[in-house]
Amino acid sequence: MESKGNYEFAESHPMNGGEGPYSYHQNSKFQRGAVEASKEMIREAIIKHFDMNKTLDSASFPNQIFLADFGCSTGTNTFLAVPNILEAVQRKYQLEKRHHLDHCDDHHQNSIIFQVFFNDHFENDFNTLFKSLPPTRKYLAAGVPGSFHGRLFLNSSLDFVHSSCALQWLSKLPSQVTDRTSQAWNKGTIHYPNAGEQVKKAYSDQFAEDMMSFLRARAEELVVGGLILLIIPAVPDILLPSDTTNPMEKDLIGSCLLDVTKMGLVSEEKVDTFNLPLYFPSSSEVKAIIGRNEQFSIESMEKLDNVEKHVLLPNLQTRILFLRAALEGLLQKHFGNEIMDELFNRFSNEVAQSSIFLNPENHKSPFLFVLLKRNPH
């Protein structure tokens, strides 16, 4: 069977595993906020768009629904999102079968079997993830390791796909940004927001390639009429300096890395060959990529409402721990473990002295809520 859009060499960028003070398990409140903010929108989307009759009448798997959560990581956030989706599907079932259920017993009302697949890279800490698996869950659970930029499931085997705070991670760093001979060489900084246009284009092009690969793979795996629900950290189409502190945080980490080079702990060349494989798209970029794919219709695309009410980063130390949980593994792989404490201590001191980071008004967190439906072949 042909596997289109497969990334055999997709790079792995796992969050910090375990349950320690710098673990993603302990420091993923930011991502949890996006899941909380999307709960009602997910319920409404499923009630309006999920084709219950077609799913339950499947000749291959009658009364069974298959859901995959791509980029589940190792915290408990995925166990918050999944029950919300399944409860909405059950509600949809009850609404559509109401006239029939009046004549059925309770067993028939609960006869849907849910199979949930939790996916992330091979290096993800699945042990910690499944230690947190709710013991009273109403679904069968399985882990599926591998890059979500390529094929992972059989043709037409999934009814629903969910992915939250994962697609901003690129499958690989654009090669041009660490190539001294390229116009996109990103010397002296570790990310794209304040770099030259060639650097930004290299990142944008890589995101588009990755997103297209993700959609091609899901188009083969989803049944016709199946849904994809994405929550993507994003930026406004017209980005103002006050719109988010996200780019400034990455630049500040880069500045702290340069300070560490002055201490002789790492070489300047080592810093010049390091860039963060993260890209935050605008809604217009995402819409254009989906349009080129042509295998999905956009049922909904909007900014998440009231995210600030749910994103729980009450102080700067919490925010620093969140960033360390997300980025430390990537930094360790390139620079080694020896400089991590020095680097994040410097970062913490810089943040604490910054009037920008001390102002809560600057801590904006835009997220895109995207609902797609698989078109007929």
Beta strands, then each sheet from edge to edge (+ up, - down):
strand 1: 64-70
strand 2: 113-120
strand 3: 140-145
strand 4: 158-164
strand 5: 222-233
strand 6: 296-303
strand 7: 367-374
sheet 1: 3+ 2+ 1+ 4+ 5+ 7- 6+
end
